[in-house]
Amino acid sequence: MHVVVATNHRLPVRGYGGPQRVVVALVRGLAAMGHRVTLIAQPGSRVPEAHRMIEVPPRALKDGNGLARLVPDNADVLHAHYPSAGAPRGLPLLHTLHTNAKPGSALPIHTVFLSRDHARRHGGECFVYNGLDPADLFFRPRKERWDLFLGQLHSNRGYQWAIEAAKRSGRRLLVAGGWRPSFTGTIKFVGEVDNHRKQALLARARCVWNPALWDDPFGLVNIEALLSGTPLLGTRRGALPEIVTPEVGQLGDTLEELIELAETIDRCAPDACRARAERYFTHLGMAGEYVRVYEHLITAGTLPAGRVAGVA
């Protein structure tokens, strides 16, 4: 199958860039499965697994006709990772929504969501879980005695809960994010981290805190932690209940509940965390799911309902 993947970003991303990393993982997975991938992205993009790179300034992609003119004649499907109306006449087109849409806003044609919760909240059905290449994360069965919060230091990410829990329990907490708050005592701020430093932190941490106070469509840090063999502590918001089972983490509704659950998080075995991520959240698994979505769209003209291979 010849898949055209279109993004309005430069790849690979230098910083965090969740959607960008998912697109790279998808291209890598599709190529590994033997599919031909044409990648349309910003100038300077370099993804070796793509059969062909088409570099286009973002402003040119805002015009649907401009995107349509870039698609090779022998393409089987166009998979856009930003809102676009452009596809050659007759070519199947689908979109992956990587964020939460504003209430009441119109969604692009054939929108694929990132989780069952994400789809439900937008009135949709078809979803594909994000996946990453396990080789990009370090698996470390032996953990150290500190907890980790990794992500944007916005109030809806719940980093304050992780900090307050550390203050109350006396446990050591490392906070990795993009700006410097003021911490004392057992809490250490390590700043925004690059990929290598992030991999090391995820692999060494006793657990990763994700006490989300918003409905995250997916949350890549969740599967980054699991692939590193590190259990999760989070809230029952967004996609977290679909990703985290009792074998790989604990979920609670209040700060007090999470503080209590943190005392027994060591019971989650690193091998179980890695095994769950390898079963449901790899780049190959994601690519396989999308291929089944492509095939359904090509043959039936519609997206399949739900997740083709079932819920994790």
N, C-alpha and C positions, 0 to 999 in steps of 0.2 A: 504494500500500500504506500502511496506517495502522500504524505501529510505535510501541509504547509502550516507552520506554527508562527503566529504573528504576535509581537509584543511591542509596546512603545517605550521599552527600557533598553539600557545598554547592558550587555551580558558578557561575562558574569559580573555580579555586583561586588563592589569593594567592601561595603559595610554589611549590614544585616540583610535588608531587602528580601523578605519572605517570598513574595510572588516571583521575583526574578530567579531565586534559587529553585523554586518549583518548576519553572519553565526549563531551566537547564537540566534538571533531573528528568523531566519528561522527555526532552530531546535525547538525552543519554539512554533512557529506557527504551524508547521507540527504536533507536538505532541498534541497540543490543538485541532486539527482537527481530531484526532484519528488515525493518521498514525504512523507506527513504524519507528523509526529513529536509525540507527547505525551511530555513529560519529567517524571518523578517524581523529586524531589530535595529536599534540605533547604531550610527556609525561608531566604529571602534569595537564592536562586539566580536568575541572570539569563542566559539563553541565547537571544538574539533569534531564532535560526533555528528554535527549537521552535515549532510551531503552537500548542501549549498547555502551560502550566506548571502542575504540581500540586505545591505545597509541603507537605511532610510532615516532622514531627520523626522522627529516626532510630529512636526507640523504637517508633513506630507501624509501622515497616517490619519489625520483628522478628517481628511476627505475620503469618503468611502470609495469613490471612483478611483482615487489614487492607489488605494490598496488593491483594488480589483485588477488594475493594470499590472501589478507586480507579480501576481500569482501565475506560476507556470501553467501552460496549457494542459499538461498531462497530470495535474494534481487530482487526487481523489476526494480530498476534504480540506477545508480551511478551518483551523482552530485558532480563534483570536483570544487573547488574554487581556483585552481592554475593549470597551464598547465600540463597535464598528458596524456600519451598515454595508460595508463593501465586500462583495464577492462576485466573481464572474457569473453570469446568468447560468443557472442549472447546477452550480457547484454547491454541495452541502456546506453549510456554515454553522458553527456553534461557538459559544462564548463561555469561558469560565469566569465566574464572578468571584474575585478574591477578597472582597470587602463586604460590608453590610450596606445595601442600597438605602438611600433616603426614603422614608415612608412616602408612599404614593408615587414614587418615580417609576417610569416605564423601564422595563428590563429589555436588554437586547434579545433578538430572536434566538431560540434554542439555548437558553442559559443553563449551564451546569453549575451546581453548587458544591461546596466543599465538605458538607456533612448533612446528615438527616435533619438536624436542628436548623442548620443554615437554610436548607431547602424549605422546611416547614414554615419558617418565619417569613419567607418571601412568596409563599403560595406555590412553590414548585415541588417537584418530586425527584428529578434525576440529580444524583450527587456522586462524586468520586473523591475518595480520601486522598489528601496529599501524600506524597512519598519522597523519600530521600535515599541516596545511595549509602548503604551501610558502611562502605569503605571510607566514607568521608567523616565518620565518627569513630572515636576510640572506645573500645569496650574494656572496662576495667572492673573485675569482680571484687577487688578489695577497695573499700571506700574509706574516706577520711572522716573526721568527726566534726565537720562543718556543713551547714546547709547553704544553698545557693538560690538567689533570685537573679534571673537573667531576662532582660527585656526592656521595653520602653518604660521610663519612670514617669508614667502618667497615672493619675489617680484611679482610672478605671481598670488598670492592670493589677491593682491591689497590692502594690509593693509595700504600702504602709502596713498592711496586715502582717507581712513577713517580718518587717522591722519590729512591730509591736510584739509579735510572738517571740522574737529573739530577746527582746528586753525583758519580757516576763519569765521566760524559761531559762535565760542565761546561756542558751546555746549560741555558738559562733555562727554568724551569717555573713556570707559574701554577697555583695550587691553589684551586679554588672549592668551598667546602663549608660545613657548618653549625656548626662549632666551631673554635676557634683553637689549632692545634698550634704548636710552636715551630720555626721554620725560619731558616736563615741562608744566606748566599752567594747563589747564583743562583736560589734558590727563593723565590717570593713568594706569600704567602697573601692572597687578596682577599675571603675571607668568603663568606657566603651572598649570592647575587646575584639581583636581580629579572629579569623577562623581558627588558627592554631591555638591561641589562648582559650578561646571558647571551648574547643574540643577537650582541652586539658581540664578545664573547670567542670564541665559536664561529667567527665569520666571519674573525677575524684570526689565529687560532692556526695554526701550522705543521702541527700534528696534534693529535688528541685521544687521550689515553691511557685505555684501559679494560682494564687487566690483571686482569680479574675472577678471583677465587679461589673463586667459587661458580657455580652453574648458574642464571644469570639467565634468567627466562622469555622476556624480549625485550630490554629496555634502551633506553628512549627516547633517551638521549644518543647512541646510535649513529646513529639516523636524523637527529637534530638536527644532528650533525656533518656528515653526508653532504649534507643539504639546504643547509648552509652552504658546501659545496664543500671541506670539510676532511677529510683522510684519517684513518683510525683505526689505532691500535696496540693489540692486545688479545691475550688468551689464547684457546685453543680450548675454551672452556667455554660451556655454555648455548646460546643462540641465535646467538652471535657468528659461528660458521662459516657460518650461513645468510645472514647480513647482509653480511659482509665478504668480498669477492673480492680477488684480487691487484691489480685495477685501482683499488681504492678504499681499500686498507689492507693491513696485514700482521698475521699471527697467529703467536704462538710459544708454547712450553710452559714456557720458563724465563726468568728475568730476563735472563740473559746473552744469550739469543737475541733478546729484544726490544730490548736495547741495540744489538745489531748491526743489527737490522732498522730501527731508528730512523735510522740513518745514510743510508738510501736511501729513506725514506718520501716525500721530495720528488718522487720519480718518479711518484707518483699525482697525476694531473691533477685540479684542482678541477672542471672541466667533467664529467669522468667520475664523480666523486663525486655531483654534483648530478643527473646523468642517471640513475644507478642508483636514487637515492632517489625521483626523480619517476616512475620506471617501476613501482616495487614498494611504496613506503612513503608514499603520500599519503592524505589523508582520503577522497578520492574512490575510490581503489583499495580502501581498507578498507571503505568503505560498500558498494561494489559486491560485494565478497566476502560481506559479511554478508547482503546482499539474496539472493544465491544460496543461502546457508545457510537463510534464512527460507523461501524458496520450496520447498526440499527438505523442510524440516520440516513445512510446511503440507501438501504433497502426499503425502509418504511417511510422515510421522510419525516420522522419524529424522533424524539429522544425516548429511551426506555424509562419506565417508571422505577423509582428507587435506585438502589445500587445493584448492578447486574449480578455480582457474585455474593450478594447478601451482606448483612451488617456484621462488622467485626465483633 
